[in-house]
Amino acid sequence: MESKMEKPLTKKEAAEYYSIHYKTFEKLVNKFQITYHLCGKRKRFYKSDLDAYLHKNRRIAIDT
């Protein structure tokens, strides 16, 4: 969820937050896997949305 105090991130900043290359992040966005908000024509990302994506798609390692 978007917070009034939360600063929106650019694509580059969001990719850095995930510690991945911005092209990899762009692929996730283009597949509609990452939530974004439009500010004019520019896509902006909130950390809370990025955290929600990570939580939803986390995998638990199981010792075998």
C-alpha positions as CSV (number, residue, x, y, z in Angstrom):
1,M,0.0,0.0,0.0
2,E,1.1,3.5,-0.8
3,S,2.0,5.7,2.2
4,K,1.7,9.5,2.1
5,M,5.2,9.8,3.5
6,E,6.7,7.3,1.2
7,K,8.8,8.7,-1.6
8,P,8.2,7.1,-5.0
9,L,11.3,5.4,-6.6
10,T,12.4,5.6,-10.2
11,K,13.0,2.3,-12.1
12,K,16.7,2.6,-11.5
13,E,16.2,3.2,-7.8
14,A,13.8,0.3,-7.5
15,A,16.3,-2.0,-9.3
16,E,19.0,-0.9,-6.8
17,Y,16.6,-1.6,-3.9
18,Y,16.3,-5.2,-5.2
19,S,20.0,-5.3,-6.0
20,I,19.4,-6.4,-9.6
21,H,20.2,-4.8,-13.0
22,Y,17.7,-2.3,-14.1
23,K,17.0,-4.3,-17.3
24,T,16.1,-7.4,-15.2
25,F,13.8,-5.2,-13.2
26,E,12.3,-3.7,-16.4
27,K,11.5,-7.3,-17.6
28,L,9.5,-7.9,-14.3
29,V,7.6,-4.6,-14.8
30,N,6.8,-5.4,-18.5
31,K,5.4,-8.8,-17.4
32,F,3.1,-6.9,-15.0
33,Q,4.7,-8.7,-12.0
34,I,5.7,-5.5,-10.3
35,T,3.1,-2.9,-9.3
36,Y,3.8,0.6,-10.5
37,H,2.1,4.0,-10.5
38,L,2.1,6.4,-13.4
39,C,3.2,10.0,-12.8
40,G,2.4,11.4,-16.2
41,K,4.1,9.0,-18.5
42,R,6.7,7.9,-16.0
43,K,6.4,4.7,-13.9
44,R,7.1,5.1,-10.2
45,F,7.5,2.4,-7.5
46,Y,6.8,2.3,-3.8
47,K,9.0,0.3,-1.4
48,S,5.9,-1.1,0.2
49,D,4.8,-2.5,-3.2
50,L,8.3,-3.9,-3.9
51,D,8.3,-5.5,-0.4
52,A,4.9,-7.0,-1.0
53,Y,6.1,-8.6,-4.3
54,L,9.1,-10.1,-2.5
55,H,6.9,-11.4,0.3
56,K,4.4,-12.9,-2.2
57,N,7.1,-14.6,-4.3
58,R,9.5,-15.8,-1.6
59,R,10.6,-19.4,-1.5
60,I,11.6,-21.2,1.6
61,A,14.7,-23.3,1.3
62,I,14.2,-26.9,2.6
63,D,17.2,-28.9,3.8
64,T,17.2,-32.4,2.1
